[in-house]
Amino acid sequence: PTDTPAPTDTPEPPTQTPAPTETTVPTPAPEPITLSGSGNDVIDLTKWDGPAIVRVSNGGGGYFGVTAFDAAGNQLALVVNTVAPYEGTRPLDFLDGEMTARLQVEADGNWAIEVLPLVQAEGITLPGRYEGSGDKVYLVTGAADTLTASVGDGYFGVTGYGDRSDLLVNEVGPYEGETIVRPGMVVLVVESASSWVLD
């Protein structure tokens, strides 16, 4: 018997053509909302869902207040409450279910309000030491497990936000102390009428 020769041309298995990948286009940040006026006013506000920051300034003397309300007329937050000229940054709609629809302004003089996406807040990297004055909202990169804070006088509040809100400091100055910071903090809010140091 003769040997049957092996086939010489063995076809290669077909190659798989990769499926086309979808190109995701990042969602642009919402446009800031800029408001200004003088004296008392009620402003209808149409903003995006979710948290925002509010930059507020008032150069006049006397009482100055900014209050946030939802569409049903429920008060959500007293954003600013002072009797001195004011310039600072405050949180807006940081808690689940909050959606500001109106701002009530009480003022003796001129004022300016800018509502911005949270991503436009100033950033800080932890661990680190930071000094400032007045009200601030910071986006946090990194992590820390303790906070040492000091302030000269007046009310001093520091709140951390992550999967929950955590009131880290709630004192009237002069104050200096240390507290534990829970893991997962992504935003740090400082409320103060004077100069402060965070470490």
C-alpha positions, 0 to 999 in steps of 0.5 A: 500500500502507498502512503497517503500524502498529508494535505499541504495547504491547511486553511488558517482559521478566520480572524475575528474582526473587532467590533467597533468601539463607541467613542464617548463624548464628555458631557460639558459642564453647565454654564454659570448663572450670573445674577446682580442687583440692589436691595431686596429681590426674589429670583427664579433660578433654573439650574442643573440637577445636583450640587452647585457652588454659589459665589456671593459678594455684597459691598453694602453695610447692614443686613445681607441675606440669601435664602434658597427655596425649592419649587414648592416654596420650602426653605432649603438653606440660608446661604448667607446671613451677615451684617457685614460686607461679604464675599465668599463661596457657599454650597448649594443643593448638596443634600439628596432631593434638594433642588433650588428654584428661587433665591431670596435676597435681602440687602441694603446695597448692591450684590452679585451672585454666581451659581457654578457647577461643583467641578469649578470649585477650588481644589486642594490636595490632602494631606496638606496645610491651608490658610484662608479667610471667610467661606470656602468650598473645596474639591478634595484630592487625596485623603487624610484621617485627622483635621487640625483647625484654628480660627481667630473669632466668630463662628467657625464650621467645617463640614466634609461631604462624601457618601454622607455629610460630616460636621467636623468643626462647629465652634465659636472662636477663638478655637484650635482643635483636632478631629477625625476625618472619615474616609471618602471625603470629596468636598470640604466646606469652611464657614467662617467670618475671619481667618483660619488654618486647616492642617 
